[in-house]
């Protein structure tokens, strides 16, 4: 992704939850050390179309899943 925010932050994908029909994926992410979480989420959401194309190209399924990015709050709860 050619985005300065995403290039300057390490982002961990902690979990992906798929819908039963595999058309929707909720992606839980956490930036390294939790820094600039809102900025990173905004950048991921801005580049969602590109990321969906990349996933569809690399994971061969009948339908390309629509990605939804959310912050992973499980570390804060733990």
Buried (B, 14 or more C-beta within 10 A) or exposed (E): EEBEBBEEBEBEEEEEEEEEEEEBBBBBBBBEEEEBBEBBBEBBEEBBEEBBEEBEEEEEEEEBBEBBBBBBEEEEEE
